[in-house]
Amino acid sequence: MRKALRSLAAVAFVLLGSLSSRAQDSDSFRRGRTLFTAHCAICHQVTGKGTPGTYPPLAGSDFLTAPGGITNAIKALVEGLGGRIRVNGVEYNNQMPAIVLDDTQVADVIHFVLNSWGNPGGNPTALQVAAIRSQSRFPTFTALQAANAYPPLPVPPAGWSVREYVRLNDFAVRMAASADGRNIYLLGQSGVVSKLDPATRKVSRLFGPEDYVDAQLGDPGTLGLLLDPKGRLWITCNQRQDSRPLATNHVTIFRTSARSPAGDPIRPLPWFRTAYPYGIGPYNHGVSHLAIGPDGLLYVSSGSRTDGGEPGAEPTLGQMGETGITASIWRFDPEAASPRMEVVARGIRNAWSFAWNDRRELFTASNGPDANAGEELDFVDPSAVRHHGFPYQFGDWPVERKAYPHTPPAPEGLRFVLPVKNLGPDGWEGPLPGSTFSPHSSPAGMVWLGDDSPEVGRGSFLIGRFGTLLKVSSETDPGFDVLSVRPRREGDGWVAETRTFLKGLGRPIDLLRIDRRIYVLEYTRPTDFRSGRGWLPGRILEVSPSGRSR
């Protein structure tokens, strides 16, 4: 009898493996994977492991296997999910907005999730989704679409005008352009590079990740785009590979090596490669922004692999906290055939962007930890490798104030450069001054406005704030705006006057300056987090001195 049971179990195992393999070869699975990457991975991660304590895991999730689990998962997609839930023994209390997908797309996403990461399998149908949707807060897909219309245009400050430049069909994370504005390029988070024609304002695909990314190293996380003075596109890419003994983040900087008949840069080739153990939980921020500095050298931001220096508990993720090349700013000779990385700043948690003012001074805008420390604007002096505090010190907190019980002790004798203090009146909720922006407001793209700009904003950085992804206690969600930040030296440090430049934006993720015009890339459409509205691809706004839009 035992032998028979073992035989039946073996047959069942083979059948399940065959079914799973067939499911993963299906068109529905492939469509679902693409949709998951675009709409879900920002919170639940490409690995499905979620964010500990914030966003629940989908990999091996008892939420899916519990009675009614698939119905609840579909309902979460079509109407959102809020309040307390327990997944794999851990309580979560956050908000998931409705995802604007039609019935077939929802079925594809659930199909992908159910047949990934060791989950039990399943093949939901569009009819099943439609029946569940009909009992939801948005009873039809049309109703959900209506709830996700584009927001009204923000009111521009004096001396400026604003207009909608182009609506996007895919999620874009970066913009790059030639100095004359005749060539504008967009980077999608999955590696697609598109061209935006300024004459027609039409977006067309230039090339995709299949043209340059080594798929064997994992799904691409492309976070940085640069068009250099020679007309070459540069792209930063992060790929997680579940290798042994440690999962690895493979970092590649690509550079285009040819031009199309239309004159566009094409055929990206690896220019620089490095790797380090993949981050603890979801906190592998990776390598993102890159730019050519006024010295002609290439600067690159390398984000942290932890939230706050925690050692972690998963043996395959490495338990060393940060490494020597994470939470830092790199510098290269962009013309080197064998590029050599130089670290020029340390202790910068995750600088999504950086920029120089007209005095060639470099500032980075960095995202803070889950602990309620401010987001930082830091002055970086590339002539001397200085430490900006992470993970030992956050904002202007004294070193003795620990963000977490696991906060590591600062190395003996190490001195930290404090971030820019915000004198207000905007950008910081709480007593002023603060260093530097409201916690969880997520500073993103930044550009410098020189003396040729209108008075409002002149001589300041414009910094977009992507907005919170966490429930906050204040009456408004921090971020979803563009700030004008005017730093100046005060004593041994820096302070800044900060004023709101634009507000009510759909998660501004990047800013681009062409001549006197500013382009604001909205990642999506909701202008807050609390409303729970779903995510759809955003648009680009053009902000110009009054009368100068084209």
Stockholm file with secondary structure:
# STOCKHOLM 1.0

chainA/1-550         MRKALRSLAAVAFVLLGSLSSRAQDSDSFRRGRTLFTAHCAICHQVTGKGTPGTYPPLAGSDFLTAPGGITNAIKALVEGLGGRIRVNGVEYNNQMPAIVLDDTQVADVIHFVLNSWGNPGGNPTALQVAAIRSQSRFPTFTALQAANAYPPLPVPPAGWSVREYVRLNDFAVRMAASADGRNIYLLGQSGVVSKLDPATRKVSRLFGPEDYVDAQLGDPGTLGLLLDPKGRLWITCNQRQDSRPLATNHVTIFRTSARSPAGDPIRPLPWFRTAYPYGIGPYNHGVSHLAIGPDGLLYVSSGSRTDGGEPGAEPTLGQMGETGITASIWRFDPEAASPRMEVVARGIRNAWSFAWNDRRELFTASNGPDANAGEELDFVDPSAVRHHGFPYQFGDWPVERKAYPHTPPAPEGLRFVLPVKNLGPDGWEGPLPGSTFSPHSSPAGMVWLGDDSPEVGRGSFLIGRFGTLLKVSSETDPGFDVLSVRPRREGDGWVAETRTFLKGLGRPIDLLRIDRRIYVLEYTRPTDFRSGRGWLPGRILEVSPSGRSR
#=GR chainA/1-550 SS CHHHHHHHHHHHHHHHHHHHHHHHTSHHHHHHHHHHHHHTHHHHCTTSCCBTTTBCCCTTCHHHHSTTHHHHHHHHHHHCEEEEEEETTEEEEEEECCCCCCHHHHHHHHHHHHTSTTCCCCCCCHHHHHHHHTTSSSCSHHHHHHTTCCCCCCCCCTTEEEEEEEECSSCEEEEEECTTSSCEEEEETTSCEEEEETTTTEEEEEECGGGTCCGGGCSEEEEEEEECTTSCEEEEEEEEECCSSSCEEEEEEEEEEEECTTSCEEEEEEEEEEEEECCSTTCCCCEEEEEECTTSCEEEEECCSSSSSCCCSCGGGCSSCSCTTSSEEEEECTTCSSCCCEEEEECCCCEEEEEECTTCCEEEEECCCSSSCCBEEEEECTTSCEECCTTTCCTTCCTTSCSSTTCCCCCTTCCBCCCCEEEEESSCSSSSSBSSBCTTCCEEEEEEECTTSCTTTTTEEEEEECCCSSCCSSSSCSCSEEEEEEEEEETTEEEEEEEEEEESCSCEEEEEEETTEEEEEESSSCSCSTTCCCCCCCEEEEEEETTCCC
#=GC SS_cons         CHHHHHHHHHHHHHHHHHHHHHHHTSHHHHHHHHHHHHHTHHHHCTTSCCBTTTBCCCTTCHHHHSTTHHHHHHHHHHHCEEEEEEETTEEEEEEECCCCCCHHHHHHHHHHHHTSTTCCCCCCCHHHHHHHHTTSSSCSHHHHHHTTCCCCCCCCCTTEEEEEEEECSSCEEEEEECTTSSCEEEEETTSCEEEEETTTTEEEEEECGGGTCCGGGCSEEEEEEEECTTSCEEEEEEEEECCSSSCEEEEEEEEEEEECTTSCEEEEEEEEEEEEECCSTTCCCCEEEEEECTTSCEEEEECCSSSSSCCCSCGGGCSSCSCTTSSEEEEECTTCSSCCCEEEEECCCCEEEEEECTTCCEEEEECCCSSSCCBEEEEECTTSCEECCTTTCCTTCCTTSCSSTTCCCCCTTCCBCCCCEEEEESSCSSSSSBSSBCTTCCEEEEEEECTTSCTTTTTEEEEEECCCSSCCSSSSCSCSEEEEEEEEEETTEEEEEEEEEEESCSCEEEEEEETTEEEEEESSSCSCSTTCCCCCCCEEEEEEETTCCC
//
